[in-house]
Amino acid sequence: MKFNKRYNCYVTKNGLVYRYDEKNDKLKLLKISDNRKYASIGLVDSLDNKWHGINLHRLVYMTFVNDIPNDKVIDHIDGNTHNNNIDNLRCVSQKENINNVNTLKRKSITMTDKLVSEFSKKFYQKYGMHKSDNVRFYLTEYGWYKRHNKCRWEK
């Protein structure tokens, strides 16, 4: 655990954040918002004395390594944006971040799942049947959908 002077908090290597509670004379675990692509936390920045939302991976990196240059971003090496362990973070250019093999795999899987889900819903609405009802017809229509980004019956 290391103290971050800028945000007046203690940060662990795996991304837990604590603040010293003077009233009870102990460390208090702070709540992390985990409902977006990146986990984040609200803290007061000592530079401007204002409340800011900060992405947890940036806070962990700044606490254990160094400040982040303006032209750099923090990359999750394994592609898991909720794994904020310091060993999984690295400071890279935006181009390097985009080309991270693990990130590309995750995005590809997510986009394919989303595409299939959207098409399946449209297919059922149009024909009233599922893939298992007529696999050959379903795959023919899905192939068209993938190539043209719209269903054959959509104009």
DOPALUM-391578 format. One record per residue: residue number from 1; residue in one letter; x, y, z of N, C-alpha, C in turn. Coordinates in nm, 2 decimals. Layout:
+-----+---------+--------+--------+--------+--------+--------+--------+--------+--------+--------+
! num ! residuo !     nX !     nY !     nZ !    caX !    caY !    caZ !     cX !     cY !     cZ !
+-----+---------+--------+--------+--------+--------+--------+--------+--------+--------+--------+
! NUM !       A !      X !      Y !      Z !      X !      Y !      Z !      X !      Y !      Z !
...
+-----+---------+--------+--------+--------+--------+--------+--------+--------+--------+--------+
***
This chain:
+-----+---------+--------+--------+--------+--------+--------+--------+--------+--------+--------+
! num ! residuo !     nX !     nY !     nZ !    caX !    caY !    caZ !     cX !     cY !     cZ !
+-----+---------+--------+--------+--------+--------+--------+--------+--------+--------+--------+
!   1 !       M !   0.09 !  -0.12 !   0.00 !   0.00 !   0.00 !   0.00 !   0.09 !   0.12 !   0.00 !
!   2 !       K !   0.05 !   0.22 !  -0.08 !   0.13 !   0.34 !  -0.09 !   0.04 !   0.47 !  -0.08 !
!   3 !       F !   0.09 !   0.57 !  -0.02 !   0.01 !   0.69 !  -0.01 !   0.03 !   0.78 !  -0.13 !
!   4 !       N !  -0.09 !   0.83 !  -0.18 !  -0.09 !   0.92 !  -0.30 !  -0.12 !   1.06 !  -0.24 !
!   5 !       K !  -0.01 !   1.15 !  -0.25 !  -0.03 !   1.28 !  -0.19 !  -0.13 !   1.37 !  -0.26 !
!   6 !       R !  -0.13 !   1.36 !  -0.40 !  -0.22 !   1.44 !  -0.48 !  -0.37 !   1.42 !  -0.44 !
!   7 !       Y !  -0.41 !   1.30 !  -0.42 !  -0.55 !   1.27 !  -0.39 !  -0.57 !   1.23 !  -0.24 !
!   8 !       N !  -0.47 !   1.24 !  -0.16 !  -0.47 !   1.22 !  -0.01 !  -0.54 !   1.08 !   0.02 !
!   9 !       C !  -0.49 !   0.97 !  -0.04 !  -0.54 !   0.84 !  -0.02 !  -0.44 !   0.74 !  -0.03 !
!  10 !       Y !  -0.47 !   0.62 !   0.02 !  -0.38 !   0.50 !   0.02 !  -0.43 !   0.41 !  -0.09 !
!  11 !       V !  -0.34 !   0.36 !  -0.17 !  -0.37 !   0.28 !  -0.29 !  -0.29 !   0.15 !  -0.28 !
!  12 !       T !  -0.36 !   0.03 !  -0.30 !  -0.29 !  -0.10 !  -0.30 !  -0.25 !  -0.13 !  -0.44 !
!  13 !       K !  -0.16 !  -0.23 !  -0.46 !  -0.11 !  -0.27 !  -0.59 !  -0.22 !  -0.33 !  -0.68 !
!  14 !       N !  -0.33 !  -0.38 !  -0.61 !  -0.44 !  -0.44 !  -0.69 !  -0.56 !  -0.35 !  -0.71 !
!  15 !       G !  -0.54 !  -0.22 !  -0.67 !  -0.65 !  -0.12 !  -0.70 !  -0.75 !  -0.09 !  -0.59 !
!  16 !       L !  -0.72 !  -0.13 !  -0.47 !  -0.81 !  -0.09 !  -0.36 !  -0.77 !   0.05 !  -0.31 !
!  17 !       V !  -0.86 !   0.13 !  -0.27 !  -0.83 !   0.27 !  -0.23 !  -0.89 !   0.29 !  -0.09 !
!  18 !       Y !  -0.80 !   0.35 !   0.00 !  -0.84 !   0.38 !   0.14 !  -0.81 !   0.52 !   0.17 !
!  19 !       R !  -0.89 !   0.57 !   0.26 !  -0.87 !   0.71 !   0.31 !  -0.86 !   0.70 !   0.46 !
!  20 !       Y !  -0.77 !   0.78 !   0.53 !  -0.76 !   0.77 !   0.67 !  -0.88 !   0.84 !   0.74 !
!  21 !       D !  -0.95 !   0.77 !   0.82 !  -1.06 !   0.83 !   0.90 !  -1.01 !   0.87 !   1.03 !
!  22 !       E !  -0.99 !   1.00 !   1.05 !  -0.94 !   1.06 !   1.18 !  -1.03 !   1.03 !   1.30 !
!  23 !       K !  -1.16 !   1.03 !   1.27 !  -1.26 !   1.02 !   1.38 !  -1.24 !   0.88 !   1.45 !
!  24 !       N !  -1.23 !   0.77 !   1.36 !  -1.21 !   0.64 !   1.42 !  -1.07 !   0.59 !   1.42 !
!  25 !       D !  -0.98 !   0.67 !   1.37 !  -0.83 !   0.64 !   1.37 !  -0.80 !   0.51 !   1.30 !
!  26 !       K !  -0.86 !   0.50 !   1.18 !  -0.83 !   0.38 !   1.10 !  -0.86 !   0.41 !   0.95 !
!  27 !       L !  -0.81 !   0.32 !   0.87 !  -0.83 !   0.33 !   0.72 !  -0.97 !   0.29 !   0.68 !
!  28 !       K !  -1.03 !   0.36 !   0.59 !  -1.16 !   0.33 !   0.55 !  -1.16 !   0.30 !   0.40 !
!  29 !       L !  -1.21 !   0.18 !   0.36 !  -1.21 !   0.15 !   0.22 !  -1.31 !   0.23 !   0.14 !
!  30 !       L !  -1.27 !   0.29 !   0.03 !  -1.35 !   0.38 !  -0.04 !  -1.43 !   0.30 !  -0.15 !
!  31 !       K !  -1.55 !   0.35 !  -0.18 !  -1.63 !   0.28 !  -0.28 !  -1.58 !   0.31 !  -0.42 !
!  32 !       I !  -1.57 !   0.21 !  -0.50 !  -1.53 !   0.22 !  -0.64 !  -1.65 !   0.20 !  -0.73 !
!  33 !       S !  -1.67 !   0.29 !  -0.83 !  -1.78 !   0.27 !  -0.92 !  -1.73 !   0.18 !  -1.03 !
!  34 !       D !  -1.80 !   0.07 !  -1.05 !  -1.75 !  -0.04 !  -1.14 !  -1.86 !  -0.07 !  -1.25 !
!  35 !       N !  -1.94 !   0.03 !  -1.28 !  -2.05 !   0.01 !  -1.37 !  -2.03 !   0.06 !  -1.51 !
!  36 !       R !  -1.90 !   0.10 !  -1.54 !  -1.87 !   0.15 !  -1.68 !  -1.76 !   0.06 !  -1.73 !
!  37 !       K !  -1.70 !   0.10 !  -1.85 !  -1.59 !   0.03 !  -1.91 !  -1.47 !   0.02 !  -1.81 !
!  38 !       Y !  -1.45 !   0.13 !  -1.74 !  -1.34 !   0.14 !  -1.65 !  -1.39 !   0.17 !  -1.51 !
!  39 !       A !  -1.33 !   0.10 !  -1.41 !  -1.36 !   0.13 !  -1.27 !  -1.31 !   0.27 !  -1.24 !
!  40 !       S !  -1.39 !   0.35 !  -1.16 !  -1.35 !   0.49 !  -1.13 !  -1.38 !   0.52 !  -0.98 !
!  41 !       I !  -1.33 !   0.63 !  -0.94 !  -1.35 !   0.67 !  -0.80 !  -1.35 !   0.82 !  -0.79 !
!  42 !       G !  -1.43 !   0.88 !  -0.70 !  -1.43 !   1.02 !  -0.69 !  -1.34 !   1.06 !  -0.57 !
!  43 !       L !  -1.25 !   1.16 !  -0.60 !  -1.15 !   1.20 !  -0.50 !  -1.13 !   1.35 !  -0.52 !
!  44 !       V !  -1.08 !   1.42 !  -0.41 !  -1.05 !   1.56 !  -0.42 !  -0.90 !   1.57 !  -0.46 !
!  45 !       D !  -0.88 !   1.65 !  -0.57 !  -0.75 !   1.68 !  -0.62 !  -0.68 !   1.79 !  -0.54 !
!  46 !       S !  -0.57 !   1.77 !  -0.48 !  -0.50 !   1.87 !  -0.40 !  -0.45 !   1.99 !  -0.49 !
!  47 !       L !  -0.44 !   1.97 !  -0.62 !  -0.39 !   2.08 !  -0.71 !  -0.49 !   2.19 !  -0.72 !
!  48 !       D !  -0.62 !   2.16 !  -0.73 !  -0.72 !   2.26 !  -0.75 !  -0.83 !   2.25 !  -0.64 !
!  49 !       N !  -0.81 !   2.16 !  -0.54 !  -0.90 !   2.14 !  -0.43 !  -1.05 !   2.12 !  -0.47 !
!  50 !       K !  -1.06 !   2.05 !  -0.59 !  -1.20 !   2.02 !  -0.64 !  -1.21 !   1.86 !  -0.65 !
!  51 !       W !  -1.34 !   1.82 !  -0.64 !  -1.38 !   1.68 !  -0.65 !  -1.37 !   1.64 !  -0.80 !
!  52 !       H !  -1.30 !   1.53 !  -0.83 !  -1.29 !   1.47 !  -0.96 !  -1.31 !   1.32 !  -0.97 !
!  53 !       G !  -1.37 !   1.28 !  -1.07 !  -1.38 !   1.14 !  -1.10 !  -1.25 !   1.09 !  -1.17 !
!  54 !       I !  -1.19 !   0.99 !  -1.12 !  -1.06 !   0.94 !  -1.18 !  -1.07 !   0.80 !  -1.21 !
!  55 !       N !  -1.02 !   0.75 !  -1.32 !  -1.02 !   0.61 !  -1.36 !  -0.92 !   0.54 !  -1.26 !
!  56 !       L !  -0.96 !   0.43 !  -1.21 !  -0.88 !   0.36 !  -1.11 !  -0.74 !   0.32 !  -1.17 !
!  57 !       H !  -0.74 !   0.27 !  -1.29 !  -0.61 !   0.23 !  -1.35 !  -0.51 !   0.34 !  -1.36 !
!  58 !       R !  -0.56 !   0.46 !  -1.38 !  -0.47 !   0.58 !  -1.38 !  -0.42 !   0.62 !  -1.24 !
!  59 !       L !  -0.51 !   0.60 !  -1.14 !  -0.47 !   0.63 !  -1.01 !  -0.36 !   0.53 !  -0.96 !
!  60 !       V !  -0.38 !   0.40 !  -0.99 !  -0.29 !   0.30 !  -0.95 !  -0.15 !   0.33 !  -1.01 !
!  61 !       Y !  -0.15 !   0.36 !  -1.14 !  -0.03 !   0.38 !  -1.21 !   0.04 !   0.50 !  -1.16 !
!  62 !       M !  -0.03 !   0.61 !  -1.14 !   0.03 !   0.74 !  -1.09 !   0.09 !   0.72 !  -0.95 !
!  63 !       T !   0.02 !   0.63 !  -0.87 !   0.07 !   0.61 !  -0.73 !   0.20 !   0.53 !  -0.72 !
!  64 !       F !   0.20 !   0.42 !  -0.80 !   0.32 !   0.33 !  -0.79 !   0.43 !   0.36 !  -0.89 !
!  65 !       V !   0.40 !   0.42 !  -1.00 !   0.51 !   0.44 !  -1.10 !   0.54 !   0.59 !  -1.12 !
!  66 !       N !   0.46 !   0.67 !  -1.18 !   0.49 !   0.81 !  -1.21 !   0.37 !   0.88 !  -1.27 !
!  67 !       D !   0.37 !   1.01 !  -1.28 !   0.27 !   1.08 !  -1.35 !   0.26 !   1.04 !  -1.50 !
!  68 !       I !   0.15 !   1.05 !  -1.56 !   0.13 !   1.01 !  -1.69 !   0.14 !   1.13 !  -1.79 !
!  69 !       P !   0.24 !   1.12 !  -1.88 !   0.25 !   1.23 !  -1.98 !   0.12 !   1.25 !  -2.06 !
!  70 !       N !   0.10 !   1.37 !  -2.11 !  -0.02 !   1.41 !  -2.18 !  -0.04 !   1.32 !  -2.31 !
!  71 !       D !   0.07 !   1.28 !  -2.37 !   0.06 !   1.21 !  -2.50 !   0.05 !   1.06 !  -2.48 !
!  72 !       K !   0.04 !   1.01 !  -2.35 !   0.04 !   0.87 !  -2.32 !  -0.09 !   0.83 !  -2.26 !
!  73 !       V !  -0.13 !   0.70 !  -2.26 !  -0.24 !   0.64 !  -2.20 !  -0.20 !   0.52 !  -2.12 !
!  74 !       I !  -0.28 !   0.47 !  -2.03 !  -0.25 !   0.35 !  -1.95 !  -0.32 !   0.23 !  -2.02 !
!  75 !       D !  -0.24 !   0.13 !  -2.05 !  -0.29 !   0.01 !  -2.12 !  -0.31 !  -0.10 !  -2.02 !
!  76 !       H !  -0.42 !  -0.18 !  -2.03 !  -0.43 !  -0.30 !  -1.95 !  -0.37 !  -0.41 !  -2.04 !
!  77 !       I !  -0.26 !  -0.47 !  -2.00 !  -0.19 !  -0.56 !  -2.08 !  -0.27 !  -0.68 !  -2.11 !
!  78 !       D !  -0.35 !  -0.74 !  -2.02 !  -0.43 !  -0.86 !  -2.05 !  -0.56 !  -0.83 !  -2.12 !
!  79 !       G !  -0.59 !  -0.70 !  -2.14 !  -0.71 !  -0.66 !  -2.21 !  -0.83 !  -0.65 !  -2.12 !
!  80 !       N !  -0.82 !  -0.69 !  -1.99 !  -0.93 !  -0.68 !  -1.90 !  -0.93 !  -0.55 !  -1.83 !
!  81 !       T !  -1.02 !  -0.46 !  -1.86 !  -1.02 !  -0.32 !  -1.81 !  -1.05 !  -0.31 !  -1.66 !
!  82 !       H !  -1.09 !  -0.42 !  -1.60 !  -1.12 !  -0.42 !  -1.46 !  -1.01 !  -0.49 !  -1.38 !
!  83 !       N !  -0.90 !  -0.53 !  -1.44 !  -0.79 !  -0.59 !  -1.37 !  -0.69 !  -0.47 !  -1.36 !
!  84 !       N !  -0.70 !  -0.40 !  -1.24 !  -0.61 !  -0.28 !  -1.22 !  -0.49 !  -0.31 !  -1.14 !
!  85 !       N !  -0.44 !  -0.43 !  -1.14 !  -0.32 !  -0.46 !  -1.07 !  -0.20 !  -0.39 !  -1.14 !
!  86 !       I !  -0.11 !  -0.34 !  -1.06 !   0.00 !  -0.26 !  -1.12 !   0.08 !  -0.34 !  -1.22 !
!  87 !       D !   0.09 !  -0.47 !  -1.20 !   0.16 !  -0.56 !  -1.29 !   0.09 !  -0.57 !  -1.43 !
!  88 !       N !  -0.03 !  -0.53 !  -1.44 !  -0.11 !  -0.54 !  -1.56 !  -0.12 !  -0.41 !  -1.63 !
!  89 !       L !  -0.06 !  -0.30 !  -1.58 !  -0.07 !  -0.17 !  -1.64 !   0.06 !  -0.12 !  -1.70 !
!  90 !       R !   0.06 !  -0.05 !  -1.81 !   0.18 !   0.00 !  -1.87 !   0.14 !   0.13 !  -1.94 !
!  91 !       C !   0.23 !   0.22 !  -1.94 !   0.21 !   0.35 !  -2.01 !   0.26 !   0.35 !  -2.15 !
!  92 !       V !   0.17 !   0.37 !  -2.25 !   0.20 !   0.36 !  -2.39 !   0.13 !   0.47 !  -2.47 !
!  93 !       S !   0.16 !   0.48 !  -2.60 !   0.10 !   0.57 !  -2.68 !  -0.04 !   0.52 !  -2.72 !
!  94 !       Q !  -0.13 !   0.60 !  -2.77 !  -0.27 !   0.56 !  -2.80 !  -0.26 !   0.45 !  -2.91 !
!  95 !       K !  -0.17 !   0.46 !  -3.00 !  -0.16 !   0.37 !  -3.11 !  -0.12 !   0.23 !  -3.05 !
!  96 !       E !  -0.02 !   0.23 !  -2.96 !   0.02 !   0.10 !  -2.90 !  -0.10 !   0.04 !  -2.82 !
!  97 !       N !  -0.18 !   0.12 !  -2.75 !  -0.29 !   0.07 !  -2.68 !  -0.40 !   0.01 !  -2.77 !
!  98 !       I !  -0.43 !   0.07 !  -2.88 !  -0.52 !   0.02 !  -2.97 !  -0.48 !  -0.11 !  -3.03 !
!  99 !       N !  -0.35 !  -0.13 !  -3.06 !  -0.30 !  -0.25 !  -3.12 !  -0.26 !  -0.36 !  -3.02 !
! 100 !       N !  -0.30 !  -0.34 !  -2.89 !  -0.27 !  -0.45 !  -2.79 !  -0.35 !  -0.57 !  -2.84 !
! 101 !       V !  -0.28 !  -0.68 !  -2.86 !  -0.35 !  -0.80 !  -2.91 !  -0.46 !  -0.85 !  -2.82 !
! 102 !       N !  -0.45 !  -0.84 !  -2.69 !  -0.56 !  -0.88 !  -2.60 !  -0.68 !  -0.79 !  -2.61 !
! 103 !       T !  -0.65 !  -0.66 !  -2.63 !  -0.77 !  -0.57 !  -2.65 !  -0.84 !  -0.60 !  -2.78 !
! 104 !       L !  -0.76 !  -0.63 !  -2.88 !  -0.83 !  -0.65 !  -3.01 !  -0.91 !  -0.78 !  -3.00 !
! 105 !       K !  -0.86 !  -0.88 !  -2.94 !  -0.94 !  -1.01 !  -2.92 !  -1.07 !  -0.98 !  -2.85 !
! 106 !       R !  -1.06 !  -0.91 !  -2.74 !  -1.18 !  -0.88 !  -2.66 !  -1.28 !  -0.80 !  -2.74 !
! 107 !       K !  -1.24 !  -0.70 !  -2.81 !  -1.33 !  -0.62 !  -2.89 !  -1.39 !  -0.70 !  -3.00 !
! 108 !       S !  -1.31 !  -0.79 !  -3.06 !  -1.36 !  -0.88 !  -3.17 !  -1.47 !  -0.97 !  -3.12 !
! 109 !       I !  -1.45 !  -1.03 !  -3.01 !  -1.55 !  -1.12 !  -2.95 !  -1.68 !  -1.04 !  -2.91 !
! 110 !       T !  -1.66 !  -0.92 !  -2.85 !  -1.78 !  -0.84 !  -2.81 !  -1.86 !  -0.80 !  -2.93 !
! 111 !       M !  -1.79 !  -0.75 !  -3.04 !  -1.86 !  -0.71 !  -3.16 !  -1.93 !  -0.82 !  -3.23 !
! 112 !       T !  -1.87 !  -0.94 !  -3.23 !  -1.93 !  -1.06 !  -3.30 !  -2.06 !  -1.10 !  -3.22 !
! 113 !       D !  -2.05 !  -1.10 !  -3.09 !  -2.16 !  -1.14 !  -3.00 !  -2.27 !  -1.04 !  -3.02 !
! 114 !       K !  -2.24 !  -0.91 !  -3.03 !  -2.34 !  -0.81 !  -3.04 !  -2.41 !  -0.82 !  -3.18 !
! 115 !       L !  -2.33 !  -0.85 !  -3.28 !  -2.38 !  -0.86 !  -3.42 !  -2.48 !  -0.98 !  -3.43 !
! 116 !       V !  -2.44 !  -1.09 !  -3.38 !  -2.52 !  -1.21 !  -3.38 !  -2.65 !  -1.19 !  -3.31 !
! 117 !       S !  -2.64 !  -1.12 !  -3.19 !  -2.76 !  -1.10 !  -3.11 !  -2.86 !  -1.00 !  -3.18 !
! 118 !       E !  -2.80 !  -0.90 !  -3.24 !  -2.89 !  -0.80 !  -3.32 !  -2.96 !  -0.87 !  -3.43 !
! 119 !       F !  -2.88 !  -0.95 !  -3.51 !  -2.93 !  -1.02 !  -3.63 !  -3.04 !  -1.12 !  -3.58 !
! 120 !       S !  -3.01 !  -1.20 !  -3.48 !  -3.11 !  -1.30 !  -3.43 !  -3.24 !  -1.24 !  -3.40 !
! 121 !       K !  -3.24 !  -1.13 !  -3.33 !  -3.36 !  -1.06 !  -3.29 !  -3.44 !  -1.01 !  -3.42 !
! 122 !       K !  -3.37 !  -0.95 !  -3.52 !  -3.43 !  -0.91 !  -3.64 !  -3.49 !  -1.03 !  -3.72 !
! 123 !       F !  -3.41 !  -1.14 !  -3.73 !  -3.45 !  -1.26 !  -3.80 !  -3.58 !  -1.31 !  -3.74 !
! 124 !       Y !  -3.59 !  -1.32 !  -3.61 !  -3.70 !  -1.37 !  -3.54 !  -3.83 !  -1.28 !  -3.57 !
! 125 !       Q !  -3.80 !  -1.15 !  -3.56 !  -3.91 !  -1.06 !  -3.58 !  -3.97 !  -1.07 !  -3.73 !
! 126 !       K !  -3.88 !  -1.09 !  -3.82 !  -3.92 !  -1.10 !  -3.96 !  -3.98 !  -1.23 !  -4.00 !
! 127 !       Y !  -3.92 !  -1.34 !  -3.95 !  -3.97 !  -1.48 !  -4.00 !  -4.04 !  -1.56 !  -3.89 !
! 128 !       G !  -4.03 !  -1.51 !  -3.76 !  -4.09 !  -1.58 !  -3.65 !  -4.03 !  -1.72 !  -3.62 !
! 129 !       M !  -3.90 !  -1.73 !  -3.66 !  -3.83 !  -1.86 !  -3.63 !  -3.69 !  -1.83 !  -3.58 !
! 130 !       H !  -3.63 !  -1.93 !  -3.51 !  -3.50 !  -1.92 !  -3.46 !  -3.40 !  -1.99 !  -3.55 !
! 131 !       K !  -3.27 !  -1.98 !  -3.52 !  -3.17 !  -2.04 !  -3.60 !  -3.19 !  -2.19 !  -3.61 !
! 132 !       S !  -3.23 !  -2.25 !  -3.50 !  -3.24 !  -2.40 !  -3.50 !  -3.36 !  -2.45 !  -3.59 !
! 133 !       D !  -3.45 !  -2.36 !  -3.62 !  -3.57 !  -2.40 !  -3.70 !  -3.53 !  -2.42 !  -3.85 !
! 134 !       N !  -3.43 !  -2.34 !  -3.90 !  -3.39 !  -2.36 !  -4.04 !  -3.25 !  -2.30 !  -4.04 !
! 135 !       V !  -3.15 !  -2.38 !  -4.01 !  -3.01 !  -2.34 !  -4.00 !  -2.96 !  -2.28 !  -4.13 !
! 136 !       R !  -2.98 !  -2.35 !  -4.24 !  -2.93 !  -2.31 !  -4.37 !  -2.98 !  -2.17 !  -4.41 !
! 137 !       F !  -3.11 !  -2.15 !  -4.39 !  -3.17 !  -2.02 !  -4.43 !  -3.11 !  -1.91 !  -4.33 !
! 138 !       Y !  -3.10 !  -1.94 !  -4.20 !  -3.05 !  -1.85 !  -4.11 !  -2.91 !  -1.80 !  -4.14 !
! 139 !       L !  -2.82 !  -1.90 !  -4.17 !  -2.68 !  -1.87 !  -4.21 !  -2.67 !  -1.79 !  -4.34 !
! 140 !       T !  -2.75 !  -1.82 !  -4.43 !  -2.75 !  -1.75 !  -4.56 !  -2.79 !  -1.60 !  -4.53 !
! 141 !       E !  -2.89 !  -1.58 !  -4.45 !  -2.93 !  -1.44 !  -4.42 !  -2.83 !  -1.37 !  -4.33 !
! 142 !       Y !  -2.77 !  -1.44 !  -4.24 !  -2.67 !  -1.38 !  -4.15 !  -2.54 !  -1.34 !  -4.23 !
! 143 !       G !  -2.51 !  -1.43 !  -4.33 !  -2.39 !  -1.39 !  -4.42 !  -2.42 !  -1.26 !  -4.49 !
! 144 !       W !  -2.54 !  -1.24 !  -4.54 !  -2.58 !  -1.12 !  -4.61 !  -2.56 !  -1.00 !  -4.51 !
! 145 !       Y !  -2.62 !  -1.02 !  -4.39 !  -2.62 !  -0.92 !  -4.29 !  -2.47 !  -0.88 !  -4.25 !
! 146 !       K !  -2.38 !  -0.97 !  -4.24 !  -2.24 !  -0.94 !  -4.21 !  -2.18 !  -0.86 !  -4.32 !
! 147 !       R !  -2.20 !  -0.90 !  -4.45 !  -2.14 !  -0.83 !  -4.56 !  -2.19 !  -0.69 !  -4.58 !
! 148 !       H !  -2.32 !  -0.67 !  -4.56 !  -2.39 !  -0.54 !  -4.60 !  -2.43 !  -0.46 !  -4.48 !
! 149 !       N !  -2.41 !  -0.51 !  -4.35 !  -2.45 !  -0.43 !  -4.23 !  -2.60 !  -0.40 !  -4.23 !
! 150 !       K !  -2.68 !  -0.48 !  -4.30 !  -2.82 !  -0.47 !  -4.29 !  -2.88 !  -0.60 !  -4.34 !
! 151 !       C !  -3.00 !  -0.62 !  -4.30 !  -3.07 !  -0.75 !  -4.34 !  -3.11 !  -0.73 !  -4.49 !
! 152 !       R !  -3.13 !  -0.84 !  -4.56 !  -3.17 !  -0.84 !  -4.70 !  -3.30 !  -0.77 !  -4.72 !
! 153 !       W !  -3.39 !  -0.78 !  -4.63 !  -3.52 !  -0.73 !  -4.64 !  -3.53 !  -0.58 !  -4.60 !
! 154 !       E !  -3.42 !  -0.52 !  -4.55 !  -3.41 !  -0.38 !  -4.51 !  -3.37 !  -0.30 !  -4.63 !
! 155 !       K !  -3.43 !  -0.19 !  -4.66 !  -3.39 !  -0.11 !  -4.78 !  -3.33 !   0.02 !  -4.73 !
+-----+---------+--------+--------+--------+--------+--------+--------+--------+--------+--------+
***
